[in-house]
């Protein structure tokens, strides 16, 4: 039976490849044979930058279980979030994920997202219609009732654990830090007595056991709040990261020059976590706590992977790990995710499952929300016309002649304050309020340290990217006028 399931999946992948990335593999055109559909385990983190997995080689951080998932599957190294209409970037990212709509289309229906639920077109509902038993635990942050979207939902969490005033503007340049990430009396991730990451993993283990009692494929939506602030973890995890171990991020700046004009200034909640101007000590302390919380999260993911292996269902389960967006944590003088740099818009994206190549890295630019379309195609589920995102099955099935790129360019937008485009190893950033542009050659400058916008040598590249960005705006229904900034 396992061989038949794997063979059927690869027939589906091959058919998707033949159709090409411009076509959709729907229930009618490429549904798997009855009984062959795989389980889908979706592991979702919050504020998790693409840099923060040791296997990727960017950071001195301990993530042994995510490392083994990387070794077990295919990593899309350039997965992006499209942006946000809200300072709470997670709201936009998750609305895009659950509805399948692009950023401004998702914004249009956001206030009435529950109408999408009533129409039965949200991601878990589409899988449910295809015969899946659906489970959810953890962070939701969608304007629809999770308990009405899934067969089973537990510990549906808000946007972030409740924090305290002492968690902000810290640590001081001198003297004691007024806040401790291990102080359980402060609540936050400790609210309820058990760390929220552990609760989420516990729920997933229960779901795995429950699914064994049902003769249906299963969809597990496991959404951790970590490593969002307040960055609290047990002392043993903090002890792994003495401040002396923490390296300063590149580039380190006391303050970002366009912070106020781009909507990420002194008044933004995320940016108020550390004092202004930024100090080396403050950035290292915040990164220390970020790493500790990620390593604690990694341990919970390890528990889930072990339980899946023990269940006997690993050979018929596709695992996806990604996050809703990244986080600066000191890069460019910024703490939050409300900026257009890769550390904040780019996330890890790992796929493991039957027939997926092991230990492979695919540098194809994608959007993190492509996981929705991919899982729908795996399930042979309906993919409504409003779903913007692309199934990655053609790329995962690629041989010597891979299919065309899912997207020619990656778009980014935040409020009316930022626009960006990433294309062919370059990134253009536009700040409409500041009337400024920034140009980076990512292929040579992945940390985005050298702004080339004022370099005459790159004037043609700047103009070409600007015009491509304007076309993308038109295609995505973005109404912000940038013509006064045309180079």
MILUMDREN-941256 format. One record per residue (C-alpha): residue in one letter; chain; x, y, z. Coordinates in steps of 0.1 Angstrom, whole numbers, plus 5000, padded with zeros to 4 digits. Layout:
// residues N
<A; A; <X; Y; Z>>
...
This chain:
// residues 487
<X; A; <5000; 5000; 5000>>
<X; A; <5028; 5024; 5008>>
<X; A; <5043; 5018; 4974>>
<X; A; <5010; 5025; 4957>>
<X; A; <5005; 5057; 4977>>
<X; A; <5040; 5069; 4967>>
<X; A; <5035; 5060; 4931>>
<X; A; <5002; 5078; 4929>>
<X; A; <5017; 5109; 4944>>
<X; A; <5045; 5109; 4918>>
<X; A; <5020; 5105; 4890>>
<X; A; <5002; 5136; 4904>>
<X; A; <5035; 5155; 4905>>
<X; A; <5044; 5145; 4870>>
<X; A; <5010; 5156; 4857>>
<X; A; <5013; 5189; 4874>>
<X; A; <5048; 5193; 4858>>
<X; A; <5033; 5186; 4824>>
<X; A; <5006; 5211; 4829>>
<X; A; <5032; 5238; 4838>>
<X; A; <5032; 5264; 4865>>
<X; A; <5007; 5285; 4847>>
<X; A; <4980; 5259; 4851>>
<X; A; <4962; 5247; 4882>>
<X; A; <4960; 5210; 4892>>
<X; A; <4925; 5208; 4905>>
<X; A; <4903; 5179; 4917>>
<X; A; <4889; 5174; 4882>>
<X; A; <4923; 5174; 4865>>
<X; A; <4947; 5156; 4889>>
<X; A; <4931; 5141; 4919>>
<X; A; <4950; 5113; 4936>>
<X; A; <4933; 5079; 4936>>
<X; A; <4909; 5071; 4964>>
<X; A; <4927; 5061; 4996>>
<X; A; <4961; 5074; 4984>>
<X; A; <4960; 5109; 4998>>
<X; A; <4987; 5118; 5023>>
<X; A; <4984; 5134; 5057>>
<X; A; <4996; 5170; 5058>>
<X; A; <5014; 5182; 5089>>
<X; A; <5018; 5220; 5089>>
<X; A; <5042; 5234; 5115>>
<X; A; <5040; 5271; 5117>>
<X; A; <5062; 5295; 5137>>
<X; A; <5058; 5332; 5144>>
<X; A; <5085; 5359; 5139>>
<X; A; <5110; 5332; 5127>>
<X; A; <5136; 5346; 5103>>
<X; A; <5152; 5325; 5076>>
<X; A; <5186; 5329; 5093>>
<X; A; <5177; 5310; 5125>>
<X; A; <5183; 5274; 5116>>
<X; A; <5218; 5261; 5121>>
<X; A; <5217; 5238; 5090>>
<X; A; <5214; 5269; 5068>>
<X; A; <5248; 5282; 5080>>
<X; A; <5238; 5317; 5088>>
<X; A; <5237; 5317; 5126>>
<X; A; <5254; 5301; 5156>>
<X; A; <5221; 5286; 5170>>
<X; A; <5211; 5251; 5181>>
<X; A; <5183; 5236; 5161>>
<X; A; <5190; 5199; 5159>>
<X; A; <5155; 5188; 5151>>
<X; A; <5148; 5214; 5124>>
<X; A; <5183; 5204; 5110>>
<X; A; <5172; 5168; 5106>>
<X; A; <5140; 5180; 5089>>
<X; A; <5162; 5199; 5065>>
<X; A; <5183; 5168; 5059>>
<X; A; <5151; 5148; 5053>>
<X; A; <5135; 5171; 5027>>
<X; A; <5137; 5200; 5003>>
<X; A; <5143; 5236; 5015>>
<X; A; <5130; 5266; 4995>>
<X; A; <5157; 5290; 5006>>
<X; A; <5140; 5322; 4993>>
<X; A; <5104; 5321; 5007>>
<X; A; <5088; 5355; 5013>>
<X; A; <5058; 5371; 5029>>
<X; A; <5041; 5397; 5005>>
<X; A; <5036; 5424; 5032>>
<X; A; <5009; 5438; 5053>>
<X; A; <4981; 5464; 5056>>
<X; A; <4986; 5463; 5094>>
<X; A; <5014; 5469; 5119>>
<X; A; <5005; 5434; 5131>>
<X; A; <5021; 5418; 5100>>
<X; A; <5010; 5383; 5112>>
<X; A; <4974; 5393; 5107>>
<X; A; <4979; 5399; 5070>>
<X; A; <5002; 5370; 5065>>
<X; A; <4978; 5345; 5081>>
<X; A; <4948; 5359; 5063>>
<X; A; <4966; 5354; 5030>>
<X; A; <4975; 5319; 5041>>
<X; A; <4940; 5308; 5051>>
<X; A; <4922; 5325; 5022>>
<X; A; <4948; 5321; 4995>>
<X; A; <4943; 5357; 4985>>
<X; A; <4972; 5381; 4976>>
<X; A; <4979; 5409; 5000>>
<X; A; <4956; 5436; 4989>>
<X; A; <4929; 5412; 4979>>
<X; A; <4931; 5397; 5014>>
<X; A; <4929; 5432; 5028>>
<X; A; <4897; 5438; 5009>>
<X; A; <4879; 5408; 5026>>
<X; A; <4897; 5410; 5059>>
<X; A; <4870; 5427; 5080>>
<X; A; <4845; 5401; 5068>>
<X; A; <4867; 5370; 5067>>
<X; A; <4840; 5350; 5083>>
<X; A; <4820; 5353; 5051>>
<X; A; <4847; 5332; 5035>>
<X; A; <4842; 5306; 5062>>
<X; A; <4804; 5307; 5056>>
<X; A; <4812; 5301; 5019>>
<X; A; <4833; 5271; 5029>>
<X; A; <4864; 5284; 5010>>
<X; A; <4890; 5287; 5038>>
<X; A; <4921; 5264; 5036>>
<X; A; <4910; 5238; 5062>>
<X; A; <4875; 5237; 5049>>
<X; A; <4887; 5229; 5013>>
<X; A; <4907; 5200; 5027>>
<X; A; <4877; 5190; 5048>>
<X; A; <4855; 5188; 5017>>
<X; A; <4882; 5166; 5001>>
<X; A; <4877; 5141; 5029>>
<X; A; <4904; 5152; 5054>>
<X; A; <4899; 5153; 5091>>
<X; A; <4913; 5187; 5102>>
<X; A; <4930; 5197; 5134>>
<X; A; <4942; 5231; 5148>>
<X; A; <4961; 5243; 5178>>
<X; A; <4979; 5275; 5187>>
<X; A; <4980; 5310; 5171>>
<X; A; <4950; 5318; 5148>>
<X; A; <4946; 5356; 5145>>
<X; A; <4920; 5352; 5118>>
<X; A; <4886; 5370; 5118>>
<X; A; <4867; 5336; 5117>>
<X; A; <4860; 5311; 5144>>
<X; A; <4887; 5284; 5143>>
<X; A; <4864; 5259; 5160>>
<X; A; <4840; 5263; 5130>>
<X; A; <4868; 5259; 5105>>
<X; A; <4884; 5226; 5119>>
<X; A; <4870; 5193; 5131>>
<X; A; <4890; 5198; 5163>>
<X; A; <4906; 5230; 5176>>
<X; A; <4924; 5234; 5209>>
<X; A; <4941; 5263; 5228>>
<X; A; <4933; 5288; 5201>>
<X; A; <4957; 5316; 5209>>
<X; A; <4956; 5354; 5203>>
<X; A; <4983; 5373; 5183>>
<X; A; <5009; 5372; 5211>>
<X; A; <5011; 5362; 5248>>
<X; A; <5003; 5390; 5271>>
<X; A; <5033; 5410; 5280>>
<X; A; <5042; 5435; 5307>>
<X; A; <5056; 5471; 5307>>
<X; A; <5089; 5458; 5320>>
<X; A; <5094; 5439; 5288>>
<X; A; <5100; 5472; 5269>>
<X; A; <5130; 5495; 5265>>
<X; A; <5154; 5470; 5279>>
<X; A; <5180; 5463; 5288>>
<X; A; <5193; 5497; 5300>>
<X; A; <5228; 5508; 5289>>
<X; A; <5239; 5503; 5325>>
<X; A; <5225; 5486; 5356>>
<X; A; <5202; 5457; 5361>>
<X; A; <5177; 5444; 5336>>
<X; A; <5141; 5449; 5350>>
<X; A; <5127; 5419; 5331>>
<X; A; <5135; 5382; 5332>>
<X; A; <5124; 5357; 5305>>
<X; A; <5122; 5329; 5331>>
<X; A; <5100; 5347; 5356>>
<X; A; <5068; 5327; 5355>>
<X; A; <5049; 5353; 5375>>
<X; A; <5050; 5376; 5344>>
<X; A; <5026; 5353; 5325>>
<X; A; <5031; 5355; 5288>>
<X; A; <5042; 5321; 5275>>
<X; A; <5040; 5309; 5311>>
<X; A; <5003; 5318; 5314>>
<X; A; <4984; 5286; 5324>>
<X; A; <5014; 5270; 5340>>
<X; A; <5029; 5252; 5310>>
<X; A; <5049; 5270; 5283>>
<X; A; <5027; 5276; 5253>>
<X; A; <5051; 5259; 5229>>
<X; A; <5049; 5227; 5250>>
<X; A; <5011; 5230; 5251>>
<X; A; <5010; 5233; 5213>>
<X; A; <5032; 5203; 5209>>
<X; A; <5011; 5183; 5234>>
<X; A; <4980; 5191; 5214>>
<X; A; <4997; 5179; 5182>>
<X; A; <5006; 5146; 5199>>
<X; A; <4970; 5141; 5209>>
<X; A; <4959; 5149; 5174>>
<X; A; <4982; 5123; 5159>>
<X; A; <4967; 5097; 5183>>
<X; A; <4932; 5108; 5175>>
<X; A; <4938; 5106; 5137>>
<X; A; <4948; 5070; 5141>>
<X; A; <4912; 5062; 5151>>
<X; A; <4898; 5076; 5119>>
<X; A; <4899; 5062; 5085>>
<X; A; <4906; 5096; 5069>>
<X; A; <4937; 5114; 5058>>
<X; A; <4945; 5142; 5083>>
<X; A; <4955; 5179; 5081>>
<X; A; <4973; 5192; 5112>>
<X; A; <4976; 5230; 5115>>
<X; A; <5001; 5234; 5144>>
<X; A; <5007; 5271; 5149>>
<X; A; <5033; 5280; 5176>>
<X; A; <5034; 5316; 5190>>
<X; A; <5071; 5313; 5194>>
<X; A; <5095; 5329; 5188>>
<X; A; <5074; 5361; 5191>>
<X; A; <5080; 5383; 5221>>
<X; A; <5078; 5382; 5250>>
<X; A; <5107; 5358; 5244>>
<X; A; <5104; 5336; 5274>>
<X; A; <5119; 5301; 5278>>
<X; A; <5132; 5278; 5306>>
<X; A; <5166; 5287; 5321>>
<X; A; <5184; 5257; 5306>>
<X; A; <5178; 5272; 5271>>
<X; A; <5190; 5306; 5281>>
<X; A; <5221; 5290; 5296>>
<X; A; <5231; 5277; 5262>>
<X; A; <5235; 5313; 5250>>
<X; A; <5258; 5334; 5271>>
<X; A; <5260; 5369; 5258>>
<X; A; <5296; 5362; 5248>>
<X; A; <5283; 5337; 5222>>
<X; A; <5260; 5362; 5205>>
<X; A; <5273; 5379; 5174>>
<X; A; <5261; 5413; 5163>>
<X; A; <5239; 5412; 5132>>
<X; A; <5250; 5429; 5099>>
<X; A; <5246; 5458; 5095>>
<X; A; <5245; 5470; 5131>>
<X; A; <5231; 5506; 5133>>
<X; A; <5221; 5527; 5163>>
<X; A; <5190; 5538; 5144>>
<X; A; <5176; 5533; 5108>>
<X; A; <5176; 5566; 5089>>
<X; A; <5141; 5561; 5074>>
<X; A; <5125; 5545; 5104>>
<X; A; <5098; 5571; 5110>>
<X; A; <5089; 5577; 5074>>
<X; A; <5086; 5540; 5066>>
<X; A; <5063; 5534; 5096>>
<X; A; <5088; 5516; 5119>>
<X; A; <5098; 5544; 5142>>
<X; A; <5099; 5551; 5179>>
<X; A; <5061; 5547; 5184>>
<X; A; <5058; 5511; 5169>>
<X; A; <5053; 5485; 5195>>
<X; A; <5079; 5461; 5182>>
<X; A; <5106; 5488; 5180>>
<X; A; <5100; 5499; 5216>>
<X; A; <5113; 5466; 5229>>
<X; A; <5149; 5479; 5230>>
<X; A; <5161; 5514; 5239>>
<X; A; <5169; 5541; 5213>>
<X; A; <5195; 5544; 5201>>
<X; A; <5203; 5507; 5199>>
<X; A; <5233; 5495; 5219>>
<X; A; <5254; 5464; 5212>>
<X; A; <5244; 5451; 5247>>
<X; A; <5207; 5455; 5240>>
<X; A; <5208; 5438; 5206>>
<X; A; <5228; 5409; 5220>>
<X; A; <5205; 5404; 5249>>
<X; A; <5174; 5403; 5226>>
<X; A; <5191; 5380; 5202>>
<X; A; <5201; 5357; 5231>>
<X; A; <5165; 5354; 5242>>
<X; A; <5153; 5349; 5206>>
<X; A; <5178; 5320; 5201>>
<X; A; <5168; 5304; 5234>>
<X; A; <5131; 5305; 5226>>
<X; A; <5138; 5290; 5191>>
<X; A; <5159; 5262; 5206>>
<X; A; <5131; 5255; 5230>>
<X; A; <5106; 5255; 5200>>
<X; A; <5130; 5232; 5181>>
<X; A; <5128; 5207; 5210>>
<X; A; <5090; 5206; 5207>>
<X; A; <5092; 5201; 5170>>
<X; A; <5115; 5172; 5178>>
<X; A; <5088; 5156; 5200>>
<X; A; <5063; 5159; 5171>>
<X; A; <5087; 5143; 5146>>
<X; A; <5095; 5115; 5169>>
<X; A; <5058; 5108; 5176>>
<X; A; <5050; 5109; 5138>>
<X; A; <5078; 5084; 5132>>
<X; A; <5065; 5061; 5160>>
<X; A; <5030; 5063; 5146>>
<X; A; <5039; 5044; 5114>>
<X; A; <5024; 5073; 5093>>
<X; A; <5056; 5091; 5085>>
<X; A; <5058; 5075; 5051>>
<X; A; <5024; 5088; 5042>>
<X; A; <5028; 5123; 5057>>
<X; A; <5040; 5155; 5041>>
<X; A; <5056; 5179; 5066>>
<X; A; <5058; 5216; 5059>>
<X; A; <5077; 5240; 5082>>
<X; A; <5076; 5278; 5077>>
<X; A; <5067; 5310; 5095>>
<X; A; <5044; 5340; 5090>>
<X; A; <5074; 5364; 5085>>
<X; A; <5109; 5370; 5098>>
<X; A; <5123; 5395; 5123>>
<X; A; <5151; 5421; 5124>>
<X; A; <5162; 5416; 5160>>
<X; A; <5189; 5443; 5156>>
<X; A; <5197; 5442; 5118>>
<X; A; <5197; 5478; 5104>>
<X; A; <5189; 5492; 5138>>
<X; A; <5155; 5476; 5137>>
<X; A; <5138; 5451; 5161>>
<X; A; <5105; 5442; 5144>>
<X; A; <5093; 5428; 5111>>
<X; A; <5077; 5460; 5097>>
<X; A; <5105; 5466; 5071>>
<X; A; <5113; 5454; 5036>>
<X; A; <5146; 5436; 5044>>
<X; A; <5151; 5399; 5039>>
<X; A; <5156; 5393; 5076>>
<X; A; <5120; 5404; 5081>>
<X; A; <5102; 5393; 5049>>
<X; A; <5120; 5360; 5043>>
<X; A; <5113; 5328; 5062>>
<X; A; <5124; 5292; 5063>>
<X; A; <5104; 5269; 5042>>
<X; A; <5110; 5231; 5044>>
<X; A; <5091; 5203; 5028>>
<X; A; <5095; 5166; 5036>>
<X; A; <5073; 5137; 5025>>
<X; A; <5069; 5107; 5003>>
<X; A; <5091; 5111; 4972>>
<X; A; <5105; 5145; 4982>>
<X; A; <5142; 5147; 4976>>
<X; A; <5163; 5147; 5008>>
<X; A; <5188; 5174; 5016>>
<X; A; <5180; 5195; 4986>>
<X; A; <5179; 5233; 4985>>
<X; A; <5158; 5251; 4959>>
<X; A; <5167; 5288; 4956>>
<X; A; <5135; 5295; 4935>>
<X; A; <5117; 5326; 4950>>
<X; A; <5083; 5317; 4964>>
<X; A; <5057; 5330; 4988>>
<X; A; <5052; 5312; 5021>>
<X; A; <5015; 5310; 5013>>
<X; A; <5023; 5286; 4985>>
<X; A; <5020; 5259; 5011>>
<X; A; <4982; 5263; 5008>>
<X; A; <4980; 5256; 4971>>
<X; A; <5005; 5228; 4974>>
<X; A; <4985; 5210; 5000>>
<X; A; <4953; 5214; 4981>>
<X; A; <4969; 5198; 4951>>
<X; A; <4983; 5170; 4972>>
<X; A; <4948; 5163; 4985>>
<X; A; <4931; 5165; 4951>>
<X; A; <4910; 5193; 4967>>
<X; A; <4892; 5222; 4950>>
<X; A; <4914; 5253; 4944>>
<X; A; <4890; 5283; 4940>>
<X; A; <4897; 5309; 4913>>
<X; A; <4905; 5335; 4939>>
<X; A; <4936; 5315; 4952>>
<X; A; <4966; 5336; 4940>>
<X; A; <4994; 5313; 4952>>
<X; A; <5011; 5285; 4933>>
<X; A; <5015; 5248; 4940>>
<X; A; <5051; 5238; 4945>>
<X; A; <5045; 5202; 4933>>
<X; A; <5060; 5209; 4899>>
<X; A; <5092; 5221; 4915>>
<X; A; <5093; 5192; 4939>>
<X; A; <5089; 5168; 4910>>
<X; A; <5115; 5186; 4889>>
<X; A; <5142; 5165; 4872>>
<X; A; <5168; 5177; 4847>>
<X; A; <5143; 5202; 4832>>
<X; A; <5126; 5220; 4860>>
<X; A; <5094; 5239; 4853>>
<X; A; <5092; 5277; 4849>>
<X; A; <5096; 5299; 4880>>
<X; A; <5064; 5302; 4900>>
<X; A; <5069; 5340; 4901>>
<X; A; <5091; 5363; 4879>>
<X; A; <5094; 5388; 4908>>
<X; A; <5086; 5390; 4945>>
<X; A; <5065; 5419; 4956>>
<X; A; <5065; 5436; 4990>>
<X; A; <5042; 5462; 5005>>
<X; A; <5036; 5477; 5040>>
<X; A; <5008; 5502; 5046>>
<X; A; <5013; 5531; 5023>>
<X; A; <5049; 5535; 5036>>
<X; A; <5070; 5508; 5018>>
<X; A; <5071; 5490; 4985>>
<X; A; <5097; 5466; 4973>>
<X; A; <5105; 5442; 4945>>
<X; A; <5130; 5414; 4944>>
<X; A; <5140; 5402; 4910>>
<X; A; <5169; 5382; 4896>>
<X; A; <5193; 5388; 4925>>
<X; A; <5184; 5425; 4931>>
<X; A; <5161; 5443; 4954>>
<X; A; <5145; 5478; 4950>>
<X; A; <5129; 5495; 4981>>
<X; A; <5107; 5525; 4977>>
<X; A; <5097; 5548; 5006>>
<X; A; <5068; 5569; 4993>>
<X; A; <5066; 5592; 5024>>
<X; A; <5104; 5597; 5026>>
<X; A; <5106; 5601; 4988>>
<X; A; <5136; 5578; 4988>>
<X; A; <5147; 5546; 4971>>
<X; A; <5173; 5520; 4980>>
<X; A; <5189; 5494; 4957>>
<X; A; <5207; 5463; 4968>>
<X; A; <5225; 5436; 4948>>
<X; A; <5214; 5406; 4969>>
<X; A; <5236; 5382; 4950>>
<X; A; <5267; 5400; 4961>>
<X; A; <5254; 5417; 4993>>
<X; A; <5229; 5393; 5010>>
<X; A; <5229; 5413; 5042>>
<X; A; <5217; 5444; 5023>>
<X; A; <5245; 5467; 5036>>
<X; A; <5254; 5487; 5005>>
<X; A; <5228; 5510; 4990>>
<X; A; <5235; 5514; 4953>>
<X; A; <5205; 5536; 4944>>
<X; A; <5227; 5567; 4941>>
<X; A; <5254; 5550; 4920>>
<X; A; <5252; 5561; 4883>>
<X; A; <5266; 5527; 4873>>
<X; A; <5233; 5511; 4884>>
<X; A; <5209; 5537; 4871>>
<X; A; <5195; 5515; 4843>>
<X; A; <5190; 5486; 4868>>
<X; A; <5171; 5510; 4892>>
<X; A; <5148; 5522; 4864>>
<X; A; <5141; 5487; 4852>>
<X; A; <5132; 5475; 4887>>
<X; A; <5110; 5505; 4893>>
<X; A; <5090; 5499; 4861>>
<X; A; <5087; 5463; 4870>>
<X; A; <5074; 5472; 4905>>
<X; A; <5048; 5496; 4890>>
<X; A; <5036; 5468; 4868>>
<X; A; <5034; 5444; 4898>>
<X; A; <5014; 5470; 4916>>
<X; A; <4989; 5472; 4888>>
<X; A; <4986; 5434; 4887>>
<X; A; <4980; 5431; 4924>>
<X; A; <4955; 5460; 4928>>
<X; A; <4980; 5482; 4947>>
<X; A; <4967; 5518; 4943>>
<X; A; <4997; 5537; 4959>>
<X; A; <5010; 5561; 4933>>
<X; A; <5048; 5560; 4930>>
<X; A; <5051; 5579; 4897>>
<X; A; <5066; 5610; 4914>>
<X; A; <5096; 5588; 4924>>
<X; A; <5103; 5574; 4890>>
<X; A; <5141; 5575; 4886>>
